[in-house]
């Protein structure tokens, strides 16, 4: 299991479009991928509804956790996607 804290870079937080990009990226990997927010909400990164339910705002930090065969690659790509603004 690997994890990393990352700050949400895009100005609007994880609304529908960036949440979709996050889920699309996560679904490319076999690993279980989730993230925790500051308010202790755990979201399944492969579910748009779960990501939206986390209500993550711009500038908020989340901890992404990946567990599985491709966990290192999955974590690296998710962090890269978040830091680049998730398509925004």
Beta strands, then each sheet from edge to edge (+ up, - down):
strand 1: 2-7
strand 2: 32-36
strand 3: 42-44
strand 4: 61-67
sheet 1: 1+ 4- 2+ 3-
end
